[in-house]
Structure formats: C-alpha cells, structure tokens
Amino acid sequence: MVFVGLFIGEVTFDDPLFHRREITLLASRNSLPQDFSDIINLMEIGKIDIKPWLTHRADFDELPHVFNQWLDPKSKVIKALVSM
C-alpha cells in the first residue's frame, strides 16, 4: 500500500489486519504544484500514454451498475475512469 499525498490529521488502521495481510505501508510526498502541471501537459499532448494505467472504464450512467463490481478485489481494479 502506498499513501501518496498530504493529510493533516491522524491516520489509523487495524493492526491485526495489517499484520495478517502482511501489508507494507509506504508514504511519499515529493512533488511541487508545477510538477503536476507538467505531467498533466505531457498526458494531454500524448507524451505519456495513460491507457495501460486504466484498467476499467464506464459511462456515468453505468456507474451504479458497475461500482459494486469494481469494489470486489477479484475485478482487479487499479484505476477506473468514469466518462461524464
């Protein structure tokens, strides 16, 4: 599990579950606002291919029908995209 971001507050988790599943927790926050703009620009102009990252897609009106499926670990959702 990788926690990326900045959160002001307390993060808690169930320790027995954490150990039983042998989860490794990493935290990362090493970018500036301009980094996000640069990456978004590279995606928009096609220099970074995001297709391999998107494992599931649905139109907005399909979301109520697919959301529970996406929550199932068997569906292997990594990144889902909802088209508006």
Jmol script that loads the backbone (N, CA, C; Angstrom):
load data "model"
ATOM      1  N   MET A   1       0.862  -1.152   0.000  1.00  0.00           N
ATOM      2  CA  MET A   1       0.000   0.000   0.000  1.00  0.00           C
ATOM      3  C   MET A   1       0.911   1.218   0.000  1.00  0.00           C
ATOM      4  N   VAL A   2       0.615   2.173  -0.902  1.00  0.00           N
ATOM      5  CA  VAL A   2       1.381   3.409  -0.963  1.00  0.00           C
ATOM      6  C   VAL A   2       0.437   4.556  -0.686  1.00  0.00           C
ATOM      7  N   PHE A   3       0.764   5.341   0.313  1.00  0.00           N
ATOM      8  CA  PHE A   3      -0.028   6.516   0.668  1.00  0.00           C
ATOM      9  C   PHE A   3       0.687   7.716   0.081  1.00  0.00           C
ATOM     10  N   VAL A   4       0.088   8.312  -0.953  1.00  0.00           N
ATOM     11  CA  VAL A   4       0.681   9.464  -1.613  1.00  0.00           C
ATOM     12  C   VAL A   4      -0.190  10.666  -1.311  1.00  0.00           C
ATOM     13  N   GLY A   5       0.381  11.683  -0.760  1.00  0.00           N
ATOM     14  CA  GLY A   5      -0.392  12.887  -0.510  1.00  0.00           C
ATOM     15  C   GLY A   5      -0.016  13.516   0.811  1.00  0.00           C
ATOM     16  N   LEU A   6      -0.765  14.506   1.138  1.00  0.00           N
ATOM     17  CA  LEU A   6      -0.552  15.219   2.380  1.00  0.00           C
ATOM     18  C   LEU A   6      -1.878  15.247   3.110  1.00  0.00           C
ATOM     19  N   PHE A   7      -1.862  14.781   4.330  1.00  0.00           N
ATOM     20  CA  PHE A   7      -3.082  14.712   5.117  1.00  0.00           C
ATOM     21  C   PHE A   7      -2.785  15.306   6.473  1.00  0.00           C
ATOM     22  N   ILE A   8      -3.534  16.314   6.839  1.00  0.00           N
ATOM     23  CA  ILE A   8      -3.391  16.909   8.158  1.00  0.00           C
ATOM     24  C   ILE A   8      -4.368  16.179   9.073  1.00  0.00           C
ATOM     25  N   GLY A   9      -3.876  15.357   9.920  1.00  0.00           N
ATOM     26  CA  GLY A   9      -4.747  14.591  10.803  1.00  0.00           C
ATOM     27  C   GLY A   9      -4.075  13.289  11.189  1.00  0.00           C
ATOM     28  N   GLU A  10      -4.840  12.447  11.804  1.00  0.00           N
ATOM     29  CA  GLU A  10      -4.333  11.179  12.300  1.00  0.00           C
ATOM     30  C   GLU A  10      -4.795  10.050  11.393  1.00  0.00           C
ATOM     31  N   VAL A  11      -3.877   9.180  11.023  1.00  0.00           N
ATOM     32  CA  VAL A  11      -4.195   8.003  10.215  1.00  0.00           C
ATOM     33  C   VAL A  11      -4.132   6.795  11.136  1.00  0.00           C
ATOM     34  N   THR A  12      -5.204   6.006  11.159  1.00  0.00           N
ATOM     35  CA  THR A  12      -5.222   4.804  11.991  1.00  0.00           C
ATOM     36  C   THR A  12      -5.593   3.601  11.141  1.00  0.00           C
ATOM     37  N   PHE A  13      -5.219   2.435  11.604  1.00  0.00           N
ATOM     38  CA  PHE A  13      -5.588   1.198  10.917  1.00  0.00           C
ATOM     39  C   PHE A  13      -5.642   0.077  11.936  1.00  0.00           C
ATOM     40  N   ASP A  14      -6.292  -1.005  11.549  1.00  0.00           N
ATOM     41  CA  ASP A  14      -6.445  -2.179  12.413  1.00  0.00           C
ATOM     42  C   ASP A  14      -5.157  -3.000  12.359  1.00  0.00           C
ATOM     43  N   ASP A  15      -4.375  -2.954  13.431  1.00  0.00           N
ATOM     44  CA  ASP A  15      -3.065  -3.598  13.445  1.00  0.00           C
ATOM     45  C   ASP A  15      -3.118  -5.102  13.157  1.00  0.00           C
ATOM     46  N   PRO A  16      -4.011  -5.891  13.779  1.00  0.00           N
ATOM     47  CA  PRO A  16      -4.033  -7.328  13.456  1.00  0.00           C
ATOM     48  C   PRO A  16      -4.289  -7.591  11.963  1.00  0.00           C
ATOM     49  N   LEU A  17      -5.191  -6.824  11.367  1.00  0.00           N
ATOM     50  CA  LEU A  17      -5.467  -7.000   9.937  1.00  0.00           C
ATOM     51  C   LEU A  17      -4.240  -6.612   9.118  1.00  0.00           C
ATOM     52  N   PHE A  18      -3.597  -5.538   9.494  1.00  0.00           N
ATOM     53  CA  PHE A  18      -2.392  -5.060   8.815  1.00  0.00           C
ATOM     54  C   PHE A  18      -1.327  -6.157   8.791  1.00  0.00           C
ATOM     55  N   HIS A  19      -1.083  -6.789   9.935  1.00  0.00           N
ATOM     56  CA  HIS A  19      -0.073  -7.839  10.007  1.00  0.00           C
ATOM     57  C   HIS A  19      -0.522  -9.132   9.332  1.00  0.00           C
ATOM     58  N   ARG A  20      -1.784  -9.485   9.487  1.00  0.00           N
ATOM     59  CA  ARG A  20      -2.285 -10.735   8.898  1.00  0.00           C
ATOM     60  C   ARG A  20      -2.137 -10.694   7.373  1.00  0.00           C
ATOM     61  N   ARG A  21      -2.385  -9.541   6.791  1.00  0.00           N
ATOM     62  CA  ARG A  21      -2.288  -9.427   5.333  1.00  0.00           C
ATOM     63  C   ARG A  21      -0.868  -9.106   4.875  1.00  0.00           C
ATOM     64  N   GLU A  22       0.064  -8.968   5.836  1.00  0.00           N
ATOM     65  CA  GLU A  22       1.465  -8.672   5.549  1.00  0.00           C
ATOM     66  C   GLU A  22       1.601  -7.461   4.627  1.00  0.00           C
ATOM     67  N   ILE A  23       0.909  -6.398   5.000  1.00  0.00           N
ATOM     68  CA  ILE A  23       0.903  -5.179   4.209  1.00  0.00           C
ATOM     69  C   ILE A  23       2.155  -4.356   4.517  1.00  0.00           C
ATOM     70  N   THR A  24       2.704  -3.778   3.484  1.00  0.00           N
ATOM     71  CA  THR A  24       3.791  -2.820   3.635  1.00  0.00           C
ATOM     72  C   THR A  24       3.224  -1.449   3.319  1.00  0.00           C
ATOM     73  N   LEU A  25       3.455  -0.513   4.202  1.00  0.00           N
ATOM     74  CA  LEU A  25       2.949   0.844   4.022  1.00  0.00           C
ATOM     75  C   LEU A  25       4.106   1.771   3.703  1.00  0.00           C
ATOM     76  N   LEU A  26       4.011   2.455   2.573  1.00  0.00           N
ATOM     77  CA  LEU A  26       4.993   3.453   2.177  1.00  0.00           C
ATOM     78  C   LEU A  26       4.286   4.790   2.076  1.00  0.00           C
ATOM     79  N   ALA A  27       4.975   5.850   2.401  1.00  0.00           N
ATOM     80  CA  ALA A  27       4.401   7.183   2.258  1.00  0.00           C
ATOM     81  C   ALA A  27       5.318   8.007   1.368  1.00  0.00           C
ATOM     82  N   SER A  28       4.724   8.805   0.507  1.00  0.00           N
ATOM     83  CA  SER A  28       5.510   9.607  -0.405  1.00  0.00           C
ATOM     84  C   SER A  28       4.823  10.937  -0.657  1.00  0.00           C
ATOM     85  N   ARG A  29       5.601  11.981  -0.619  1.00  0.00           N
ATOM     86  CA  ARG A  29       5.102  13.321  -0.963  1.00  0.00           C
ATOM     87  C   ARG A  29       6.319  14.111  -1.385  1.00  0.00           C
ATOM     88  N   ASN A  30       6.603  14.095  -2.673  1.00  0.00           N
ATOM     89  CA  ASN A  30       7.817  14.732  -3.140  1.00  0.00           C
ATOM     90  C   ASN A  30       7.581  15.406  -4.485  1.00  0.00           C
ATOM     91  N   SER A  31       6.608  16.286  -4.561  1.00  0.00           N
ATOM     92  CA  SER A  31       6.365  16.996  -5.807  1.00  0.00           C
ATOM     93  C   SER A  31       5.820  18.390  -5.510  1.00  0.00           C
ATOM     94  N   LEU A  32       5.978  19.240  -6.474  1.00  0.00           N
ATOM     95  CA  LEU A  32       5.543  20.623  -6.369  1.00  0.00           C
ATOM     96  C   LEU A  32       4.361  20.851  -7.305  1.00  0.00           C
ATOM     97  N   PRO A  33       3.585  21.906  -7.106  1.00  0.00           N
ATOM     98  CA  PRO A  33       2.446  22.173  -7.998  1.00  0.00           C
ATOM     99  C   PRO A  33       2.835  22.188  -9.477  1.00  0.00           C
ATOM    100  N   GLN A  34       3.984  22.722  -9.808  1.00  0.00           N
ATOM    101  CA  GLN A  34       4.407  22.759 -11.213  1.00  0.00           C
ATOM    102  C   GLN A  34       4.624  21.356 -11.773  1.00  0.00           C
ATOM    103  N   ASP A  35       5.051  20.420 -10.924  1.00  0.00           N
ATOM    104  CA  ASP A  35       5.229  19.034 -11.370  1.00  0.00           C
ATOM    105  C   ASP A  35       3.909  18.459 -11.879  1.00  0.00           C
ATOM    106  N   PHE A  36       2.816  18.734 -11.163  1.00  0.00           N
ATOM    107  CA  PHE A  36       1.502  18.242 -11.588  1.00  0.00           C
ATOM    108  C   PHE A  36       1.108  18.855 -12.920  1.00  0.00           C
ATOM    109  N   SER A  37       1.332  20.157 -13.078  1.00  0.00           N
ATOM    110  CA  SER A  37       1.016  20.827 -14.350  1.00  0.00           C
ATOM    111  C   SER A  37       1.823  20.233 -15.496  1.00  0.00           C
ATOM    112  N   ASP A  38       3.104  19.986 -15.255  1.00  0.00           N
ATOM    113  CA  ASP A  38       3.958  19.407 -16.294  1.00  0.00           C
ATOM    114  C   ASP A  38       3.478  18.030 -16.708  1.00  0.00           C
ATOM    115  N   ILE A  39       3.148  17.184 -15.734  1.00  0.00           N
ATOM    116  CA  ILE A  39       2.700  15.820 -16.034  1.00  0.00           C
ATOM    117  C   ILE A  39       1.360  15.837 -16.765  1.00  0.00           C
ATOM    118  N   ILE A  40       0.446  16.675 -16.317  1.00  0.00           N
ATOM    119  CA  ILE A  40      -0.858  16.771 -16.992  1.00  0.00           C
ATOM    120  C   ILE A  40      -0.661  17.212 -18.438  1.00  0.00           C
ATOM    121  N   ASN A  41       0.215  18.175 -18.662  1.00  0.00           N
ATOM    122  CA  ASN A  41       0.501  18.628 -20.023  1.00  0.00           C
ATOM    123  C   ASN A  41       1.063  17.490 -20.867  1.00  0.00           C
ATOM    124  N   LEU A  42       2.001  16.721 -20.335  1.00  0.00           N
ATOM    125  CA  LEU A  42       2.571  15.592 -21.072  1.00  0.00           C
ATOM    126  C   LEU A  42       1.515  14.545 -21.408  1.00  0.00           C
ATOM    127  N   MET A  43       0.565  14.321 -20.510  1.00  0.00           N
ATOM    128  CA  MET A  43      -0.521  13.389 -20.804  1.00  0.00           C
ATOM    129  C   MET A  43      -1.416  13.945 -21.906  1.00  0.00           C
ATOM    130  N   GLU A  44      -1.725  15.228 -21.826  1.00  0.00           N
ATOM    131  CA  GLU A  44      -2.619  15.847 -22.815  1.00  0.00           C
ATOM    132  C   GLU A  44      -2.032  15.848 -24.227  1.00  0.00           C
ATOM    133  N   ILE A  45      -0.731  16.013 -24.343  1.00  0.00           N
ATOM    134  CA  ILE A  45      -0.129  16.044 -25.683  1.00  0.00           C
ATOM    135  C   ILE A  45       0.328  14.662 -26.154  1.00  0.00           C
ATOM    136  N   GLY A  46       0.067  13.633 -25.338  1.00  0.00           N
ATOM    137  CA  GLY A  46       0.343  12.263 -25.755  1.00  0.00           C
ATOM    138  C   GLY A  46       1.760  11.782 -25.521  1.00  0.00           C
ATOM    139  N   LYS A  47       2.559  12.525 -24.790  1.00  0.00           N
ATOM    140  CA  LYS A  47       3.929  12.092 -24.485  1.00  0.00           C
ATOM    141  C   LYS A  47       3.950  10.998 -23.417  1.00  0.00           C
ATOM    142  N   ILE A  48       2.905  10.947 -22.602  1.00  0.00           N
ATOM    143  CA  ILE A  48       2.756   9.879 -21.617  1.00  0.00           C
ATOM    144  C   ILE A  48       1.472   9.134 -21.963  1.00  0.00           C
ATOM    145  N   ASP A  49       1.607   7.842 -22.227  1.00  0.00           N
ATOM    146  CA  ASP A  49       0.458   7.006 -22.564  1.00  0.00           C
ATOM    147  C   ASP A  49      -0.188   6.494 -21.277  1.00  0.00           C
ATOM    148  N   ILE A  50      -1.386   6.972 -20.992  1.00  0.00           N
ATOM    149  CA  ILE A  50      -2.068   6.580 -19.754  1.00  0.00           C
ATOM    150  C   ILE A  50      -2.959   5.349 -19.936  1.00  0.00           C
ATOM    151  N   LYS A  51      -3.117   4.872 -21.155  1.00  0.00           N
ATOM    152  CA  LYS A  51      -4.009   3.724 -21.391  1.00  0.00           C
ATOM    153  C   LYS A  51      -3.660   2.495 -20.550  1.00  0.00           C
ATOM    154  N   PRO A  52      -2.371   2.164 -20.387  1.00  0.00           N
ATOM    155  CA  PRO A  52      -2.057   0.977 -19.576  1.00  0.00           C
ATOM    156  C   PRO A  52      -2.461   1.128 -18.104  1.00  0.00           C
ATOM    157  N   TRP A  53      -2.601   2.345 -17.621  1.00  0.00           N
ATOM    158  CA  TRP A  53      -2.952   2.573 -16.222  1.00  0.00           C
ATOM    159  C   TRP A  53      -4.429   2.366 -15.969  1.00  0.00           C
ATOM    160  N   LEU A  54      -5.259   2.553 -16.997  1.00  0.00           N
ATOM    161  CA  LEU A  54      -6.714   2.491 -16.848  1.00  0.00           C
ATOM    162  C   LEU A  54      -7.184   1.067 -17.070  1.00  0.00           C
ATOM    163  N   THR A  55      -7.570   0.413 -15.995  1.00  0.00           N
ATOM    164  CA  THR A  55      -7.982  -0.988 -16.095  1.00  0.00           C
ATOM    165  C   THR A  55      -9.487  -1.136 -16.321  1.00  0.00           C
ATOM    166  N   HIS A  56     -10.274  -0.123 -15.951  1.00  0.00           N
ATOM    167  CA  HIS A  56     -11.728  -0.205 -16.063  1.00  0.00           C
ATOM    168  C   HIS A  56     -12.283   1.151 -16.485  1.00  0.00           C
ATOM    169  N   ARG A  57     -13.323   1.112 -17.322  1.00  0.00           N
ATOM    170  CA  ARG A  57     -13.987   2.327 -17.790  1.00  0.00           C
ATOM    171  C   ARG A  57     -15.493   2.120 -17.758  1.00  0.00           C
ATOM    172  N   ALA A  58     -16.205   3.225 -17.544  1.00  0.00           N
ATOM    173  CA  ALA A  58     -17.670   3.179 -17.605  1.00  0.00           C
ATOM    174  C   ALA A  58     -18.185   4.583 -17.875  1.00  0.00           C
ATOM    175  N   ASP A  59     -19.322   4.653 -18.529  1.00  0.00           N
ATOM    176  CA  ASP A  59     -20.022   5.925 -18.668  1.00  0.00           C
ATOM    177  C   ASP A  59     -20.695   6.231 -17.341  1.00  0.00           C
ATOM    178  N   PHE A  60     -20.956   7.510 -17.100  1.00  0.00           N
ATOM    179  CA  PHE A  60     -21.528   7.935 -15.825  1.00  0.00           C
ATOM    180  C   PHE A  60     -22.820   7.191 -15.503  1.00  0.00           C
ATOM    181  N   ASP A  61     -23.677   6.996 -16.506  1.00  0.00           N
ATOM    182  CA  ASP A  61     -24.955   6.327 -16.249  1.00  0.00           C
ATOM    183  C   ASP A  61     -24.790   4.835 -15.940  1.00  0.00           C
ATOM    184  N   GLU A  62     -23.627   4.263 -16.261  1.00  0.00           N
ATOM    185  CA  GLU A  62     -23.354   2.859 -15.942  1.00  0.00           C
ATOM    186  C   GLU A  62     -22.810   2.680 -14.520  1.00  0.00           C
ATOM    187  N   LEU A  63     -22.357   3.764 -13.914  1.00  0.00           N
ATOM    188  CA  LEU A  63     -21.674   3.680 -12.628  1.00  0.00           C
ATOM    189  C   LEU A  63     -22.459   2.935 -11.552  1.00  0.00           C
ATOM    190  N   PRO A  64     -23.761   3.182 -11.384  1.00  0.00           N
ATOM    191  CA  PRO A  64     -24.485   2.427 -10.343  1.00  0.00           C
ATOM    192  C   PRO A  64     -24.463   0.916 -10.559  1.00  0.00           C
ATOM    193  N   HIS A  65     -24.301   0.485 -11.806  1.00  0.00           N
ATOM    194  CA  HIS A  65     -24.314  -0.947 -12.116  1.00  0.00           C
ATOM    195  C   HIS A  65     -22.936  -1.595 -11.966  1.00  0.00           C
ATOM    196  N   VAL A  66     -21.866  -0.820 -12.143  1.00  0.00           N
ATOM    197  CA  VAL A  66     -20.526  -1.415 -12.107  1.00  0.00           C
ATOM    198  C   VAL A  66     -19.761  -1.133 -10.826  1.00  0.00           C
ATOM    199  N   PHE A  67     -20.208  -0.172 -10.037  1.00  0.00           N
ATOM    200  CA  PHE A  67     -19.425   0.250  -8.872  1.00  0.00           C
ATOM    201  C   PHE A  67     -19.173  -0.899  -7.899  1.00  0.00           C
ATOM    202  N   ASN A  68     -20.196  -1.669  -7.556  1.00  0.00           N
ATOM    203  CA  ASN A  68     -20.002  -2.792  -6.629  1.00  0.00           C
ATOM    204  C   ASN A  68     -19.060  -3.844  -7.200  1.00  0.00           C
ATOM    205  N   GLN A  69     -19.095  -4.043  -8.506  1.00  0.00           N
ATOM    206  CA  GLN A  69     -18.164  -4.985  -9.130  1.00  0.00           C
ATOM    207  C   GLN A  69     -16.729  -4.481  -8.973  1.00  0.00           C
ATOM    208  N   TRP A  70     -16.549  -3.181  -9.138  1.00  0.00           N
ATOM    209  CA  TRP A  70     -15.212  -2.599  -9.027  1.00  0.00           C
ATOM    210  C   TRP A  70     -14.663  -2.708  -7.609  1.00  0.00           C
ATOM    211  N   LEU A  71     -15.534  -2.740  -6.624  1.00  0.00           N
ATOM    212  CA  LEU A  71     -15.088  -2.868  -5.242  1.00  0.00           C
ATOM    213  C   LEU A  71     -14.601  -4.279  -4.909  1.00  0.00           C
ATOM    214  N   ASP A  72     -15.001  -5.244  -5.704  1.00  0.00           N
ATOM    215  CA  ASP A  72     -14.608  -6.634  -5.485  1.00  0.00           C
ATOM    216  C   ASP A  72     -13.140  -6.807  -5.906  1.00  0.00           C
ATOM    217  N   PRO A  73     -12.273  -7.254  -5.000  1.00  0.00           N
ATOM    218  CA  PRO A  73     -10.860  -7.435  -5.350  1.00  0.00           C
ATOM    219  C   PRO A  73     -10.636  -8.348  -6.555  1.00  0.00           C
ATOM    220  N   LYS A  74     -11.569  -9.255  -6.817  1.00  0.00           N
ATOM    221  CA  LYS A  74     -11.435 -10.145  -7.975  1.00  0.00           C
ATOM    222  C   LYS A  74     -11.471  -9.384  -9.296  1.00  0.00           C
ATOM    223  N   SER A  75     -12.060  -8.189  -9.301  1.00  0.00           N
ATOM    224  CA  SER A  75     -12.131  -7.404 -10.536  1.00  0.00           C
ATOM    225  C   SER A  75     -10.794  -6.756 -10.872  1.00  0.00           C
ATOM    226  N   LYS A  76      -9.876  -6.732  -9.906  1.00  0.00           N
ATOM    227  CA  LYS A  76      -8.511  -6.226 -10.097  1.00  0.00           C
ATOM    228  C   LYS A  76      -8.476  -4.791 -10.637  1.00  0.00           C
ATOM    229  N   VAL A  77      -9.323  -3.954 -10.085  1.00  0.00           N
ATOM    230  CA  VAL A  77      -9.313  -2.541 -10.470  1.00  0.00           C
ATOM    231  C   VAL A  77      -8.034  -1.900  -9.947  1.00  0.00           C
ATOM    232  N   ILE A  78      -7.343  -1.241 -10.843  1.00  0.00           N
ATOM    233  CA  ILE A  78      -6.189  -0.434 -10.449  1.00  0.00           C
ATOM    234  C   ILE A  78      -6.558   1.033 -10.586  1.00  0.00           C
ATOM    235  N   LYS A  79      -7.071   1.396 -11.747  1.00  0.00           N
ATOM    236  CA  LYS A  79      -7.510   2.772 -11.978  1.00  0.00           C
ATOM    237  C   LYS A  79      -8.764   2.690 -12.854  1.00  0.00           C
ATOM    238  N   ALA A  80      -9.853   3.234 -12.359  1.00  0.00           N
ATOM    239  CA  ALA A  80     -11.115   3.221 -13.094  1.00  0.00           C
ATOM    240  C   ALA A  80     -11.416   4.646 -13.567  1.00  0.00           C
ATOM    241  N   LEU A  81     -11.969   4.749 -14.754  1.00  0.00           N
ATOM    242  CA  LEU A  81     -12.310   6.034 -15.343  1.00  0.00           C
ATOM    243  C   LEU A  81     -13.800   6.088 -15.594  1.00  0.00           C
ATOM    244  N   VAL A  82     -14.432   7.156 -15.146  1.00  0.00           N
ATOM    245  CA  VAL A  82     -15.859   7.377 -15.393  1.00  0.00           C
ATOM    246  C   VAL A  82     -15.979   8.546 -16.355  1.00  0.00           C
ATOM    247  N   SER A  83     -16.589   8.294 -17.508  1.00  0.00           N
ATOM    248  CA  SER A  83     -16.784   9.346 -18.507  1.00  0.00           C
ATOM    249  C   SER A  83     -18.060  10.106 -18.209  1.00  0.00           C
ATOM    250  N   MET A  84     -17.969  11.409 -18.217  1.00  0.00           N
ATOM    251  CA  MET A  84     -19.126  12.252 -17.945  1.00  0.00           C
ATOM    252  C   MET A  84     -19.776  12.668 -19.259  1.00  0.00           C
TER     253      MET A  84
END
end "model"
wireframe off; spacefill off
backbone 0.3
color backbone group
